[in-house]
């Protein structure tokens, strides 16, 4: 989508600090990090929200989990802990309408349950 900032980052039209990319997903550092490690992992395919995911999206959904685990190891937070967070919809805090996941770690984040 021409007006989607994440689609433009994936396409290389907007600069980013990419830390991983393959044929399904792209991962790059968040420009407004909330922790020492804050990486966004996005599917190359434009999907606005989790509610729009179909069976055809299975491969990139699984790949995001694999990439999050690998990046946590690379970034040195796998042993101490990290979060993989997805916000969907306005009440869920989603700011960019392109499904994406935040890998956050490198400091105590507190519990939510």
Secondary structure, 3 states (H helix, E strand, C coil): CCCCHHHHHHCCCCCCCEEEECCCEEEEECCCCCCCEEEEEEECCCCCCHHHCCHHHHHHHHHHHHHHHHHHHHCCCCCCCEEEECCCCHHHCCCCCCCEEEEEECCCCCCCC
